[in-house]
């Protein structure tokens, strides 16, 4: 004996499964794109840190060099060689009055 309602129920179940699978795939695609974006930013940060590390390794290896010492004195202490001066950007001055 055939059950005519079973065909309808089967179709409804299959349709519900297809809808669920489609929604799951769309959600999964969004998560994959977000993860790929995170991977890109992480790789970029790693590349920037590798450049910084290479510069620091160079400074450590050449710590006795007069050039490295002069660069450190200029960057960390603000010192300059005698008879030299630093030209600054006047647009950075905060206390200019437009009166």
SVG drawing of the C-alpha trace seen along z (x, -y; Angstrom):
<svg xmlns="http://www.w3.org/2000/svg" viewBox="-2 -89 85 91">
<polyline fill="none" stroke="black" stroke-width="0.4" points="0.0,0.0 1.3,-3.4 1.3,-6.4 0.7,-9.6 1.5,-11.8 5.0,-10.3 6.1,-11.9 5.0,-15.3 6.7,-14.9 9.9,-13.7 9.8,-16.7 9.4,-19.1 12.2,-17.5 14.5,-17.6 13.6,-21.2 14.2,-22.2 17.6,-20.4 18.6,-22.3 17.6,-25.6 19.6,-24.8 22.6,-23.8 22.4,-27.0 22.2,-29.2 25.1,-27.2 27.3,-27.7 26.6,-31.4 27.5,-31.7 30.6,-29.6 31.7,-31.8 31.4,-34.9 33.6,-33.3 36.2,-32.2 36.4,-35.7 36.8,-37.2 39.5,-34.6 41.3,-35.3 41.3,-39.0 42.7,-38.2 45.5,-36.1 46.3,-39.0 46.6,-41.5 48.6,-39.0 51.1,-38.3 51.5,-42.0 52.2,-42.6 54.7,-39.7 56.5,-41.3 56.7,-44.7 58.0,-43.1 60.6,-41.1 61.9,-44.4 62.1,-45.9 63.9,-42.8 66.4,-43.0 67.1,-46.6 67.6,-45.8 69.9,-42.8 72.0,-45.1 72.2,-47.6 73.3,-44.9 75.9,-43.5 77.3,-46.9 77.0,-48.4 80.6,-49.5 80.2,-51.4 80.4,-55.2 77.5,-55.5 75.2,-53.4 76.1,-55.4 75.5,-58.6 72.1,-57.4 71.2,-56.3 72.2,-59.6 70.2,-61.5 67.0,-59.3 66.9,-58.6 68.7,-61.6 68.0,-64.3 71.7,-65.1 73.2,-66.5 76.8,-67.0 78.4,-70.3 77.5,-73.1 74.4,-71.2 70.8,-71.9 67.5,-70.2 64.9,-71.9 61.4,-71.2 58.0,-71.5 56.3,-74.8 52.9,-73.3 53.3,-71.0 53.3,-74.0 50.1,-73.9 50.2,-77.4 49.9,-79.5 47.3,-82.2 45.4,-83.2 44.5,-86.7"/>
</svg>
